[in-house]
Amino acid sequence: MLDAVLLNMRFRGRIAVCGMISQYNLEKPEGVHNLMYVVYKEVRIQAFVVVNYYHLYEKFLETVLPAIKEGKITYVEDVVEGLESAPSALIGLFTGRNVGKQVVVVSRE
């Protein structure tokens, strides 16, 4: 996926990286074939680890929750029905099949 992203980056764009779930279980991780676009477009790639920013979580909630309630921020959920769907939903996380937050609805009651 990073190959496609790099082709479409703006000049001096920024890429934030937090986890690479599609790579976790591969015996041989996939490589990136067009890293020169990082140089050509002066792209900045920076990783972050969520736990290093946990002290900001309350401030994040104070900012984001009202924006979600007002409809200024929307989010995507990939919903599957039934506990029997959970295994394939989990596998989908590792293959990039889902979009947004994966949710398994066990009961609507």
MOPAC internal coordinates of N, CA, C and O (Angstrom, degrees):
PM7 1SCF
backbone

  N    0.0000 0     0.00 0     0.00 0    0    0    0
  C    1.4454 1     0.00 0     0.00 0    1    0    0
  C    1.5278 1   111.13 1     0.00 0    2    1    0
  O    1.2310 1   120.24 1   143.72 1    3    2    1
  N    1.3347 1   117.14 1   -36.28 1    3    2    1
  C    1.4595 1   119.71 1  -179.38 1    5    3    2
  C    1.5208 1   111.16 1   -60.27 1    6    5    3
  O    1.2310 1   120.28 1   147.85 1    7    6    5
  N    1.3260 1   117.06 1   -32.15 1    7    6    5
  C    1.4660 1   119.83 1   176.18 1    9    7    6
  C    1.5256 1   110.74 1   -56.30 1   10    9    7
  O    1.2310 1   120.32 1   132.58 1   11   10    9
  N    1.3310 1   116.99 1   -47.42 1   11   10    9
  C    1.4674 1   121.18 1  -179.90 1   13   11   10
  C    1.5159 1   111.16 1   -67.36 1   14   13   11
  O    1.2310 1   120.34 1   141.55 1   15   14   13
  N    1.3192 1   116.95 1   -38.45 1   15   14   13
  C    1.4625 1   121.00 1  -179.76 1   17   15   14
  C    1.5240 1   110.28 1   -62.68 1   18   17   15
  O    1.2310 1   120.46 1   133.26 1   19   18   17
  N    1.3252 1   116.72 1   -46.74 1   19   18   17
  C    1.4672 1   119.99 1  -177.57 1   21   19   18
  C    1.5165 1   111.95 1   -61.76 1   22   21   19
  O    1.2310 1   120.24 1   143.33 1   23   22   21
  N    1.3217 1   117.15 1   -36.67 1   23   22   21
  C    1.4679 1   120.01 1   178.29 1   25   23   22
  C    1.5274 1   111.98 1   -62.79 1   26   25   23
  O    1.2310 1   120.59 1   152.12 1   27   26   25
  N    1.3235 1   116.47 1   -27.88 1   27   26   25
  C    1.4654 1   120.99 1  -174.15 1   29   27   26
  C    1.5221 1   114.43 1  -106.45 1   30   29   27
  O    1.2310 1   120.20 1  -171.60 1   31   30   29
  N    1.3131 1   117.23 1     8.40 1   31   30   29
  C    1.4657 1   120.18 1  -179.19 1   33   31   30
  C    1.5257 1   111.24 1   -73.94 1   34   33   31
  O    1.2310 1   121.65 1   -31.92 1   35   34   33
  N    1.3184 1   114.46 1   148.08 1   35   34   33
  C    1.4617 1   120.62 1   173.52 1   37   35   34
  C    1.5226 1   109.17 1   -79.05 1   38   37   35
  O    1.2310 1   121.15 1   -20.25 1   39   38   37
  N    1.3129 1   115.40 1   159.75 1   39   38   37
  C    1.4558 1   121.18 1   174.84 1   41   39   38
  C    1.5255 1   108.41 1   -58.48 1   42   41   39
  O    1.2310 1   120.38 1   -49.13 1   43   42   41
  N    1.3120 1   116.88 1   130.87 1   43   42   41
  C    1.4620 1   125.19 1  -178.04 1   45   43   42
  C    1.5305 1   112.71 1    58.81 1   46   45   43
  O    1.2310 1   120.84 1  -148.80 1   47   46   45
  N    1.3368 1   115.99 1    31.20 1   47   46   45
  C    1.4592 1   120.49 1   175.84 1   49   47   46
  C    1.5144 1   111.02 1   -72.67 1   50   49   47
  O    1.2310 1   120.96 1    -9.73 1   51   50   49
  N    1.3208 1   115.77 1   170.27 1   51   50   49
  C    1.4653 1   121.63 1  -178.53 1   53   51   50
  C    1.5185 1   109.90 1  -127.83 1   54   53   51
  O    1.2310 1   120.95 1   -40.43 1   55   54   53
  N    1.3141 1   115.78 1   139.57 1   55   54   53
  C    1.4560 1   122.40 1   176.74 1   57   55   54
  C    1.5193 1   107.80 1  -121.35 1   58   57   55
  O    1.2310 1   120.48 1   -57.52 1   59   58   57
  N    1.3244 1   116.68 1   122.48 1   59   58   57
  C    1.4667 1   121.58 1   175.15 1   61   59   58
  C    1.5202 1   107.67 1   -96.96 1   62   61   59
  O    1.2310 1   120.65 1   -46.84 1   63   62   61
  N    1.3250 1   116.36 1   133.16 1   63   62   61
  C    1.4565 1   121.29 1  -177.20 1   65   63   62
  C    1.5227 1   109.16 1  -120.97 1   66   65   63
  O    1.2310 1   120.90 1   -54.84 1   67   66   65
  N    1.3324 1   115.88 1   125.16 1   67   66   65
  C    1.4571 1   120.98 1   177.00 1   69   67   66
  C    1.5230 1   107.48 1  -142.24 1   70   69   67
  O    1.2310 1   120.72 1   -86.68 1   71   70   69
  N    1.2970 1   116.23 1    93.32 1   71   70   69
  C    1.4619 1   120.82 1  -178.82 1   73   71   70
  C    1.5143 1   111.58 1    86.18 1   74   73   71
  O    1.2310 1   121.23 1   -23.80 1   75   74   73
  N    1.2994 1   115.25 1   156.20 1   75   74   73
  C    1.4660 1   122.15 1   178.09 1   77   75   74
  C    1.5141 1   107.37 1  -144.33 1   78   77   75
  O    1.2310 1   121.15 1  -115.58 1   79   78   77
  N    1.3327 1   115.41 1    64.42 1   79   78   77
  C    1.4525 1   121.24 1  -170.93 1   81   79   78
  C    1.5242 1   113.01 1   -55.88 1   82   81   79
  O    1.2310 1   119.81 1   148.44 1   83   82   81
  N    1.3154 1   117.96 1   -31.56 1   83   82   81
  C    1.4671 1   119.84 1  -179.89 1   85   83   82
  C    1.5192 1   111.97 1   -67.53 1   86   85   83
  O    1.2310 1   119.71 1   164.89 1   87   86   85
  N    1.3163 1   118.16 1   -15.11 1   87   86   85
  C    1.4655 1   122.25 1  -177.72 1   89   87   86
  C    1.5302 1   113.05 1  -101.42 1   90   89   87
  O    1.2310 1   119.71 1   165.79 1   91   90   89
  N    1.3121 1   118.16 1   -14.21 1   91   90   89
  C    1.4625 1   121.95 1  -169.59 1   93   91   90
  C    1.5266 1   114.23 1   -55.67 1   94   93   91
  O    1.2310 1   119.89 1   137.17 1   95   94   93
  N    1.3012 1   117.81 1   -42.83 1   95   94   93
  C    1.4625 1   120.43 1  -173.47 1   97   95   94
  C    1.5163 1   114.70 1  -104.72 1   98   97   95
  O    1.2310 1   120.26 1  -170.06 1   99   98   97
  N    1.3116 1   117.11 1     9.94 1   99   98   97
  C    1.4610 1   119.56 1   178.23 1  101   99   98
  C    1.5167 1   110.20 1   -77.64 1  102  101   99
  O    1.2310 1   120.66 1   -41.65 1  103  102  101
  N    1.3215 1   116.35 1   138.35 1  103  102  101
  C    1.4631 1   119.65 1   175.24 1  105  103  102
  C    1.5227 1   110.10 1   -67.89 1  106  105  103
  O    1.2310 1   120.99 1   142.62 1  107  106  105
  N    1.3278 1   115.71 1   -37.38 1  107  106  105
  C    1.4567 1   121.03 1   178.19 1  109  107  106
  C    1.5327 1   107.42 1  -126.30 1  110  109  107
  O    1.2310 1   119.91 1   -75.72 1  111  110  109
  N    1.3321 1   117.77 1   104.28 1  111  110  109
  C    1.4717 1   119.71 1  -179.20 1  113  111  110
  C    1.5337 1   111.86 1   -56.37 1  114  113  111
  O    1.2310 1   121.47 1   -34.56 1  115  114  113
  N    1.3142 1   114.79 1   145.44 1  115  114  113
  C    1.4603 1   120.38 1   179.04 1  117  115  114
  C    1.5206 1   110.03 1   -72.50 1  118  117  115
  O    1.2310 1   120.76 1   -34.63 1  119  118  117
  N    1.3107 1   116.16 1   145.37 1  119  118  117
  C    1.4564 1   120.97 1   178.82 1  121  119  118
  C    1.5159 1   111.66 1   -98.43 1  122  121  119
  O    1.2310 1   121.18 1   -12.30 1  123  122  121
  N    1.3165 1   115.35 1   167.70 1  123  122  121
  C    1.4629 1   121.94 1   175.68 1  125  123  122
  C    1.5224 1   106.71 1  -102.25 1  126  125  123
  O    1.2310 1   120.74 1   -47.55 1  127  126  125
  N    1.3247 1   116.18 1   132.45 1  127  126  125
  C    1.4590 1   119.93 1  -172.08 1  129  127  126
  C    1.5239 1   114.45 1  -101.94 1  130  129  127
  O    1.2310 1   119.72 1   171.87 1  131  130  129
  N    1.3052 1   118.15 1    -8.13 1  131  130  129
  C    1.4678 1   119.11 1  -176.65 1  133  131  130
  C    1.5265 1   111.79 1  -132.51 1  134  133  131
  O    1.2310 1   120.67 1  -132.75 1  135  134  133
  N    1.3198 1   116.33 1    47.25 1  135  134  133
  C    1.4671 1   120.46 1  -179.99 1  137  135  134
  C    1.5274 1   113.09 1   -63.13 1  138  137  135
  O    1.2310 1   119.60 1   163.28 1  139  138  137
  N    1.3137 1   118.36 1   -16.72 1  139  138  137
  C    1.4682 1   119.30 1   178.35 1  141  139  138
  C    1.5286 1   111.87 1   -61.68 1  142  141  139
  O    1.2310 1   120.36 1   156.92 1  143  142  141
  N    1.3481 1   116.91 1   -23.08 1  143  142  141
  C    1.4644 1   118.65 1   176.90 1  145  143  142
  C    1.5237 1   111.46 1   -64.83 1  146  145  143
  O    1.2310 1   120.05 1   153.76 1  147  146  145
  N    1.3359 1   117.50 1   -26.24 1  147  146  145
  C    1.4601 1   120.43 1   174.64 1  149  147  146
  C    1.5244 1   109.27 1   -61.07 1  150  149  147
  O    1.2310 1   120.76 1   139.82 1  151  150  149
  N    1.3231 1   116.15 1   -40.18 1  151  150  149
  C    1.4658 1   121.25 1   179.12 1  153  151  150
  C    1.5247 1   110.64 1   -75.43 1  154  153  151
  O    1.2310 1   120.25 1   129.44 1  155  154  153
  N    1.3295 1   117.13 1   -50.56 1  155  154  153
  C    1.4677 1   120.59 1  -177.01 1  157  155  154
  C    1.5230 1   112.63 1   -57.29 1  158  157  155
  O    1.2310 1   121.15 1   139.15 1  159  158  157
  N    1.3166 1   115.41 1   -40.85 1  159  158  157
  C    1.4639 1   120.14 1  -175.96 1  161  159  158
  C    1.5293 1   112.87 1   -99.48 1  162  161  159
  O    1.2310 1   120.71 1  -176.32 1  163  162  161
  N    1.3242 1   116.25 1     3.68 1  163  162  161
  C    1.4721 1   122.00 1  -179.48 1  165  163  162
  C    1.5292 1   111.29 1    51.87 1  166  165  163
  O    1.2310 1   121.26 1  -132.32 1  167  166  165
  N    1.3161 1   115.20 1    47.68 1  167  166  165
  C    1.4588 1   122.07 1  -178.53 1  169  167  166
  C    1.5213 1   110.02 1   -80.29 1  170  169  167
  O    1.2310 1   120.67 1   -40.59 1  171  170  169
  N    1.3140 1   116.32 1   139.41 1  171  170  169
  C    1.4625 1   122.09 1   175.98 1  173  171  170
  C    1.5256 1   108.33 1  -102.82 1  174  173  171
  O    1.2310 1   120.39 1   -53.97 1  175  174  173
  N    1.3207 1   116.86 1   126.03 1  175  174  173
  C    1.4583 1   122.96 1   175.83 1  177  175  174
  C    1.5182 1   106.87 1  -115.31 1  178  177  175
  O    1.2310 1   120.83 1   -58.35 1  179  178  177
  N    1.3253 1   116.02 1   121.65 1  179  178  177
  C    1.4587 1   119.45 1  -179.34 1  181  179  178
  C    1.5152 1   109.69 1  -135.70 1  182  181  179
  O    1.2310 1   121.45 1   -47.87 1  183  182  181
  N    1.3165 1   114.84 1   132.13 1  183  182  181
  C    1.4614 1   121.15 1   177.81 1  185  183  182
  C    1.5168 1   109.82 1   -89.17 1  186  185  183
  O    1.2310 1   121.34 1   -23.39 1  187  186  185
  N    1.3244 1   115.05 1   156.61 1  187  186  185
  C    1.4535 1   119.72 1   171.34 1  189  187  186
  C    1.5212 1   108.15 1  -144.83 1  190  189  187
  O    1.2310 1   121.38 1   -29.73 1  191  190  189
  N    1.3133 1   114.97 1   150.27 1  191  190  189
  C    1.4547 1   122.35 1   177.87 1  193  191  190
  C    1.5263 1   106.79 1  -113.80 1  194  193  191
  O    1.2310 1   120.85 1   -56.74 1  195  194  193
  N    1.3045 1   115.97 1   123.26 1  195  194  193
  C    1.4644 1   122.07 1  -172.09 1  197  195  194
  C    1.5285 1   112.11 1   -53.58 1  198  197  195
  O    1.2310 1   119.84 1   138.27 1  199  198  197
  N    1.3247 1   117.91 1   -41.73 1  199  198  197
  C    1.4651 1   119.30 1  -175.73 1  201  199  198
  C    1.5252 1   112.38 1   -61.61 1  202  201  199
  O    1.2310 1   119.64 1   156.64 1  203  202  201
  N    1.3159 1   118.30 1   -23.36 1  203  202  201
  C    1.4630 1   120.95 1   178.40 1  205  203  202
  C    1.5268 1   112.77 1   -71.99 1  206  205  203
  O    1.2310 1   120.48 1   167.85 1  207  206  205
  N    1.3330 1   116.69 1   -12.15 1  207  206  205
  C    1.4554 1   121.36 1  -178.66 1  209  207  206
  C    1.5267 1   112.01 1  -118.90 1  210  209  207
  O    1.2310 1   120.40 1  -167.64 1  211  210  209
  N    1.3120 1   116.85 1    12.36 1  211  210  209
  C    1.4617 1   120.25 1  -177.06 1  213  211  210
  C    1.5235 1   112.21 1   -61.07 1  214  213  211
  O    1.2310 1   120.28 1   150.66 1  215  214  213
  N    1.3098 1   117.07 1   -29.34 1  215  214  213
  C    1.4670 1   119.60 1   179.37 1  217  215  214
  C    1.5320 1   112.22 1   -64.35 1  218  217  215
  O    1.2310 1   119.77 1   164.45 1  219  218  217
  N    1.3246 1   118.05 1   -15.55 1  219  218  217
  C    1.4654 1   122.66 1   179.00 1  221  219  218
  C    1.5288 1   112.99 1   -96.76 1  222  221  219
  O    1.2310 1   120.19 1  -177.61 1  223  222  221
  N    1.3174 1   117.23 1     2.39 1  223  222  221
  C    1.4670 1   121.67 1  -173.04 1  225  223  222
  C    1.5286 1   112.79 1   -59.88 1  226  225  223
  O    1.2310 1   120.19 1   135.38 1  227  226  225
  N    1.3154 1   117.25 1   -44.62 1  227  226  225
  C    1.4683 1   119.67 1   179.76 1  229  227  226
  C    1.5230 1   111.86 1   -61.37 1  230  229  227
  O    1.2310 1   120.68 1   136.76 1  231  230  229
  N    1.3217 1   116.30 1   -43.24 1  231  230  229
  C    1.4626 1   120.76 1   178.12 1  233  231  230
  C    1.5346 1   110.23 1   -63.47 1  234  233  231
  O    1.2310 1   120.92 1   141.10 1  235  234  233
  N    1.3227 1   115.84 1   -38.90 1  235  234  233
  C    1.4654 1   121.20 1   176.65 1  237  235  234
  C    1.5305 1   110.24 1   -58.63 1  238  237  235
  O    1.2310 1   120.57 1   130.70 1  239  238  237
  N    1.3280 1   116.52 1   -49.30 1  239  238  237
  C    1.4640 1   120.39 1   179.98 1  241  239  238
  C    1.5217 1   111.83 1   -61.33 1  242  241  239
  O    1.2310 1   120.29 1   139.26 1  243  242  241
  N    1.3276 1   117.04 1   -40.74 1  243  242  241
  C    1.4722 1   120.90 1   178.87 1  245  243  242
  C    1.5243 1   111.80 1   -61.65 1  246  245  243
  O    1.2310 1   120.80 1   148.23 1  247  246  245
  N    1.3113 1   116.08 1   -31.77 1  247  246  245
  C    1.4657 1   121.03 1  -179.00 1  249  247  246
  C    1.5240 1   112.05 1   -85.31 1  250  249  247
  O    1.2310 1   120.65 1   135.67 1  251  250  249
  N    1.3162 1   116.36 1   -44.33 1  251  250  249
  C    1.4643 1   120.59 1  -170.30 1  253  251  250
  C    1.5270 1   113.59 1   -83.23 1  254  253  251
  O    1.2310 1   119.65 1   138.19 1  255  254  253
  N    1.3153 1   118.27 1   -41.81 1  255  254  253
  C    1.4709 1   119.42 1  -176.31 1  257  255  254
  C    1.5255 1   113.09 1   -57.82 1  258  257  255
  O    1.2310 1   118.94 1   134.27 1  259  258  257
  N    1.3358 1   119.63 1   -45.73 1  259  258  257
  C    1.4721 1   118.16 1   176.29 1  261  259  258
  C    1.5335 1   112.32 1   -61.91 1  262  261  259
  O    1.2310 1   120.11 1   143.33 1  263  262  261
  N    1.3134 1   117.40 1   -36.67 1  263  262  261
  C    1.4651 1   120.05 1   179.71 1  265  263  262
  C    1.5310 1   111.08 1   -66.46 1  266  265  263
  O    1.2310 1   120.09 1   143.46 1  267  266  265
  N    1.3222 1   117.43 1   -36.54 1  267  266  265
  C    1.4682 1   120.64 1   175.91 1  269  267  266
  C    1.5239 1   109.74 1   -66.09 1  270  269  267
  O    1.2310 1   120.19 1   134.25 1  271  270  269
  N    1.3304 1   117.24 1   -45.75 1  271  270  269
  C    1.4750 1   121.64 1  -179.97 1  273  271  270
  C    1.5195 1   112.02 1   -61.36 1  274  273  271
  O    1.2310 1   120.10 1   145.95 1  275  274  273
  N    1.3334 1   117.42 1   -34.05 1  275  274  273
  C    1.4634 1   122.00 1   179.61 1  277  275  274
  C    1.5223 1   112.49 1   -83.20 1  278  277  275
  O    1.2310 1   119.92 1   174.59 1  279  278  277
  N    1.3358 1   117.76 1    -5.41 1  279  278  277
  C    1.4569 1   121.53 1   179.72 1  281  279  278
  C    1.5160 1   113.90 1    80.77 1  282  281  279
  O    1.2310 1   120.18 1  -168.40 1  283  282  281
  N    1.3361 1   117.27 1    11.60 1  283  282  281
  C    1.4615 1   121.11 1   179.05 1  285  283  282
  C    1.5287 1   111.19 1   -77.66 1  286  285  283
  O    1.2310 1   120.61 1   155.21 1  287  286  285
  N    1.3230 1   116.44 1   -24.79 1  287  286  285
  C    1.4612 1   122.40 1   176.60 1  289  287  286
  C    1.5192 1   107.33 1  -124.76 1  290  289  287
  O    1.2310 1   120.73 1   -51.13 1  291  290  289
  N    1.3116 1   116.22 1   128.87 1  291  290  289
  C    1.4592 1   120.33 1   175.48 1  293  291  290
  C    1.5186 1   108.45 1  -116.93 1  294  293  291
  O    1.2310 1   121.12 1   -20.46 1  295  294  293
  N    1.3078 1   115.46 1   159.54 1  295  294  293
  C    1.4590 1   119.96 1   179.34 1  297  295  294
  C    1.5171 1   108.85 1  -136.58 1  298  297  295
  O    1.2310 1   121.14 1   -17.59 1  299  298  297
  N    1.3116 1   115.42 1   162.41 1  299  298  297
  C    1.4592 1   121.64 1  -177.25 1  301  299  298
  C    1.5208 1   108.71 1  -113.80 1  302  301  299
  O    1.2310 1   120.99 1   -46.76 1  303  302  301
  N    1.3128 1   115.71 1   133.24 1  303  302  301
  C    1.4518 1   121.31 1   173.71 1  305  303  302
  C    1.5255 1   108.90 1  -119.28 1  306  305  303
  O    1.2310 1   120.89 1   -44.21 1  307  306  305
  N    1.3123 1   115.91 1   135.79 1  307  306  305
  C    1.4607 1   122.52 1   173.99 1  309  307  306
  C    1.5216 1   105.46 1  -101.13 1  310  309  307
  O    1.2310 1   120.01 1   -75.46 1  311  310  309
  N    1.3255 1   117.59 1   104.54 1  311  310  309
  C    1.4568 1   122.38 1  -171.81 1  313  311  310
  C    1.5258 1   110.32 1  -104.02 1  314  313  311
  O    1.2310 1   120.90 1   -49.58 1  315  314  313
  N    1.3338 1   115.89 1   130.42 1  315  314  313
  C    1.4653 1   121.60 1   171.13 1  317  315  314
  C    1.5211 1   107.57 1  -119.04 1  318  317  315
  O    1.2310 1   120.83 1   -29.78 1  319  318  317
  N    1.3147 1   116.02 1   150.22 1  319  318  317
  C    1.4679 1   122.08 1  -176.27 1  321  319  318
  C    1.5197 1   110.79 1  -100.20 1  322  321  319
  O    1.2310 1   120.78 1   -45.44 1  323  322  321
  N    1.3280 1   116.11 1   134.56 1  323  322  321
  C    1.4517 1   122.20 1   171.05 1  325  323  322
  C    1.5182 1   114.47 1    88.83 1  326  325  323
  O    1.2310 1   121.56 1   -38.12 1  327  326  325
  N    1.3223 1   114.62 1   141.88 1  327  326  325
  C    1.4559 1   121.39 1   179.32 1  329  327  326
  C    1.5240 1   111.59 1   -60.83 1  330  329  327
  O    1.2310 1   120.56 1   150.03 1  331  330  329
  N    1.3335 1   116.54 1   -29.97 1  331  330  329
  C    1.4689 1   120.11 1   178.91 1  333  331  330
  C    1.5322 1   111.87 1   -64.75 1  334  333  331
  O    1.2310 1   119.81 1   161.10 1  335  334  333
  N    1.3391 1   117.96 1   -18.90 1  335  334  333
  C    1.4639 1   122.45 1   178.23 1  337  335  334
  C    1.5275 1   113.20 1   -85.95 1  338  337  335
  O    1.2310 1   120.66 1   169.36 1  339  338  337
  N    1.3381 1   116.35 1   -10.64 1  339  338  337
  C    1.4691 1   120.28 1  -175.49 1  341  339  338
  C    1.5307 1   113.79 1   -60.10 1  342  341  339
  O    1.2310 1   118.81 1   135.23 1  343  342  341
  N    1.3516 1   119.87 1   -44.77 1  343  342  341
  C    1.4713 1   118.01 1  -178.86 1  345  343  342
  C    1.5278 1   113.47 1   -59.51 1  346  345  343
  O    1.2310 1   120.34 1   135.18 1  347  346  345
  N    1.3322 1   116.95 1   -44.82 1  347  346  345
  C    1.4746 1   118.00 1  -179.48 1  349  347  346
  C    1.5300 1   110.73 1   -70.03 1  350  349  347
  O    1.2310 1   119.90 1   148.47 1  351  350  349
  N    1.3324 1   117.80 1   -31.53 1  351  350  349
  C    1.4731 1   120.69 1   176.47 1  353  351  350
  C    1.5269 1   109.81 1   -65.12 1  354  353  351
  O    1.2310 1   120.47 1   138.87 1  355  354  353
  N    1.3325 1   116.70 1   -41.13 1  355  354  353
  C    1.4625 1   120.54 1   177.93 1  357  355  354
  C    1.5246 1   111.13 1   -63.85 1  358  357  355
  O    1.2310 1   120.29 1   135.24 1  359  358  357
  N    1.3079 1   117.05 1   -44.76 1  359  358  357
  C    1.4623 1   120.66 1   178.14 1  361  359  358
  C    1.5254 1   109.72 1   -61.25 1  362  361  359
  O    1.2310 1   120.59 1   142.44 1  363  362  361
  N    1.3293 1   116.48 1   -37.56 1  363  362  361
  C    1.4638 1   120.62 1   178.34 1  365  363  362
  C    1.5197 1   113.09 1   -60.06 1  366  365  363
  O    1.2310 1   120.10 1   149.27 1  367  366  365
  N    1.3342 1   117.41 1   -30.73 1  367  366  365
  C    1.4637 1   120.43 1   176.93 1  369  367  366
  C    1.5222 1   111.52 1   -61.64 1  370  369  367
  O    1.2310 1   121.08 1   143.21 1  371  370  369
  N    1.3313 1   115.54 1   -36.79 1  371  370  369
  C    1.4622 1   120.47 1  -176.56 1  373  371  370
  C    1.5187 1   113.03 1   -84.48 1  374  373  371
  O    1.2310 1   120.24 1   169.03 1  375  374  373
  N    1.3097 1   117.15 1   -10.97 1  375  374  373
  C    1.4578 1   120.18 1  -179.29 1  377  375  374
  C    1.5209 1   112.59 1  -110.90 1  378  377  375
  O    1.2310 1   120.26 1   177.40 1  379  378  377
  N    1.3397 1   117.10 1    -2.60 1  379  378  377
  C    1.4600 1   120.15 1   179.31 1  381  379  378
  C    1.5122 1   113.69 1    80.25 1  382  381  379
  O    1.2310 1   119.86 1  -162.58 1  383  382  381
  N    1.3374 1   117.87 1    17.42 1  383  382  381
  C    1.4598 1   121.04 1  -177.82 1  385  383  382
  C    1.5255 1   112.40 1   -72.33 1  386  385  383
  O    1.2310 1   120.10 1   144.91 1  387  386  385
  N    1.3248 1   117.41 1   -35.09 1  387  386  385
  C    1.4639 1   119.21 1  -175.66 1  389  387  386
  C    1.5271 1   111.36 1   -86.42 1  390  389  387
  O    1.2310 1   121.71 1   -17.65 1  391  390  389
  N    1.3287 1   114.34 1   162.35 1  391  390  389
  C    1.4585 1   121.69 1   175.63 1  393  391  390
  C    1.5231 1   106.93 1  -125.86 1  394  393  391
  O    1.2310 1   120.13 1   -51.86 1  395  394  393
  N    1.3094 1   117.36 1   128.14 1  395  394  393
  C    1.4583 1   120.68 1   179.98 1  397  395  394
  C    1.5125 1   111.90 1    81.61 1  398  397  395
  O    1.2310 1   120.93 1    22.65 1  399  398  397
  N    1.3174 1   115.83 1  -157.35 1  399  398  397
  C    1.4624 1   122.70 1  -179.75 1  401  399  398
  C    1.5205 1   109.32 1   -77.20 1  402  401  399
  O    1.2310 1   120.51 1   -52.52 1  403  402  401
  N    1.3284 1   116.63 1   127.48 1  403  402  401
  C    1.4689 1   120.36 1   177.99 1  405  403  402
  C    1.5297 1   109.44 1   -82.53 1  406  405  403
  O    1.2310 1   120.71 1   -53.49 1  407  406  405
  N    1.3315 1   116.25 1   126.51 1  407  406  405
  C    1.4563 1   121.92 1  -179.32 1  409  407  406
  C    1.5191 1   108.37 1  -127.34 1  410  409  407
  O    1.2310 1   121.06 1   -45.39 1  411  410  409
  N    1.3361 1   115.58 1   134.61 1  411  410  409
  C    1.4550 1   121.36 1   173.79 1  413  411  410
  C    1.5247 1   107.28 1  -111.31 1  414  413  411
  O    1.2310 1   120.36 1   -64.50 1  415  414  413
  N    1.3204 1   116.92 1   115.50 1  415  414  413
  C    1.4607 1   121.32 1   178.64 1  417  415  414
  C    1.5211 1   107.96 1   -86.87 1  418  417  415
  O    1.2310 1   120.90 1   -66.68 1  419  418  417
  N    1.3278 1   115.88 1   113.32 1  419  418  417
  C    1.4562 1   121.49 1  -178.94 1  421  419  418
  C    1.5268 1   110.05 1   -83.76 1  422  421  419
  O    1.2310 1   120.68 1   140.73 1  423  422  421
  N    1.3303 1   116.30 1   -39.27 1  423  422  421
  C    1.4614 1   120.67 1   179.72 1  425  423  422
  C    1.5227 1   108.46 1  -153.77 1  426  425  423
  O    1.2310 1   120.48 1   -40.93 1  427  426  425
  N    1.3059 1   116.68 1   139.07 1  427  426  425
  C    1.4739 1   121.56 1   177.19 1  429  427  426
  C    1.5166 1   111.52 1   -88.01 1  430  429  427
  O    1.2310 1   120.23 1   177.34 1  431  430  429
  N    1.3114 1   117.17 1    -2.66 1  431  430  429
  C    1.4787 1   121.52 1  -177.73 1  433  431  430
  C    1.4892 1   111.80 1   -85.92 1  434  433  431
  O    1.2310 1   120.10 1   180.00 1  435  434  433

